[in-house]
């Protein structure tokens, strides 16, 4: 039993580490004077969306995910909307270097075949942020902004990318509408 625990412990630690890297951190801000109950319809704000520096395919994926979330919240897509939805994205590349050398004597006591071992591991990851802005269509004023930040998946696997986009949008939209304290 002890051997099984010792063998599975590194696997469990790795899974915890990987799962902690996949979460989306969300923050939101809003106009305290806005009456969120009055908003029932939405449309996408093309001018703002066109400025997002991502591929058109990813823009469509994000917009589809936002539309799904808005419809689930009871909104209706309209030509004459109460709310305009815009997006903004930011990303930055991170380079991680790990040196796990164990000094001049290797493992244990005495001579080791790993003398002056110096194992380096270099990896890169992309930290991304997605902003979703909700704008009062009549006043042309921002009333709510949600931001999700997290690590992005490789663009080589379309299914994983689409799932990650849906996860980002769903997590951000859980903060809307804000709990306005009277």
N, C-alpha and C positions, 0 to 999 in steps of 0.2 A: 504494500500500500504506500509506504514511504517513497519507494522508487517511482511509482506512478505520479505522486504529487511533485516530486523533484523534477520529473520529466515534463509535466504539464505546466509548472509554474512559469517558466520562460515564455511559453506560448500565451498564457493568460496575460502576462505583463505586456507582451507585444500587442495583443488585441486591445488592451486598455489604452495603450499609447496611440495606436492607430485610430481607435474610435474617438479619442479626445481631439485628434487633429481634424476630424471630419465635421465637427459641429460648426454651426453658424452662430456667430455672436451678433445679436440684434440690439440696436438702440433706435429710439424714435423721438421726435419732437413735434409739437403741434401749436397752433394758435389757440390760446385759451378763450378767445372771443368767438370762435367759430361754432356754429350750431351743427354738429355732425349728424343729427337726426334729420336735417333738412335735405341732405344729399341722397338722391335716389338713382341718378343716372350718371354715366361716365362715357368718355371717349379718350382716345390717345392723342397726346399733344405732339404732333409730327415734328414741329420745329425743335423741340427739346430732344426728342428721340433721335433725330438725325445727327445731333452733336455727339452722341455716345460713340466712343472710339472702340467699337467691337464689330465683328463681322455682321452682315445683314442676316445671316442664318441664326446667329446667336441672339440678335435683336428680336427676330420672330419667335424664337423659343421663349425668351423672357416675356414678350408681350402675350403669347398664348397662355403662359403660366399665370400672369397677372390677370388676364381676362377670366380664367377659370376661378381664381380666388375671388375676384370681384363678383362674379355671378353667384358663387356659393354664399357670399355675404348678402345676397338679395338685391344687388345693383342690376340695372338694365343698361345695356349698351345703347347709345342714342346719338342721333345727328345734332341734337340740341341738348347737350349734357349739363349737369350741375357741376361735375368734376372733370378736370382734365388730368390725365395720368402721363407723367414723364419719367424718364429714367436717366441715370448717369452712372458710369462705371469707372473704377480705378483699379489698377493692379500693379504689383511690384514683384520682381523676381528675387528670391532669397537663395543664397549659396551656403550650404552647411558643410563644414569640414570637421571630421572627427578623427582624432589621432588616438588610437588605443594601444600604443606601445607600452610595454611593461618594464622599460629600463634595460640596463646592460646585461642582466643575468637571465632574462627570460622568465619562464614559469618555474616556481619552486626553488629548491636549493641547488647550487652547483652549476655545472655546465649545461647548456640547453642548445638544441639545434636552432632555437629562435633568438640566438645571441644578437643583441642590438636590433631586436625586432621593432619595426616601426610601420604598423599597418594604418594607412590613411584611407578614409572613405569620404568621397565628395559627392554630394547630391544637391539637386536644385528643386525648388518648389515655388509655386506662384501663390501669393496672398492676394485675394481679390475682394473688392467691395462693390456692392450693388446698392444704389440709392433709388428709392421709389418716391417720387414727389406727387402729391395730390394738390391740385390747384383749383381754387374757386373759379369757375368758368366766367361768372359775371364780373367779379372784381379783379380777376387776373392776379390773385394773391395766393402765395403758398400757404396752405392751411395745415398740412401734415407732411412729414418726411420720415421715411423709415430707411435704415441702413443695415445691411447684413454684410458681415466680414467673415472670411474663412479661406481655407485652402481650396484651390481649384484643381479639378482632375485633368488628366491629359486629354488633349483634343483628338487623340487617335481613336478613342472609343466613344462613339456618338451616343450610345445608350447611357453610358455613365455620365457623360456631359449633360445630357438632357435631364437625367434624374437629379444631378447636382443643381442645375438651374431651378428645377421645380422645388427642390428642398430650400434653396435660398429664398425664393419668392414666398413660399408657404410660411417659412419662419418669420420673414419680415412682415407679412400681412397679418400675422397673429396679433401684432401690436395695434392694428386698426379695427375699429375706432378706439381712440384712447379713452381711458377711464377718466372722464372729466369730473373733478370734485367740485361740488356746488358749495 
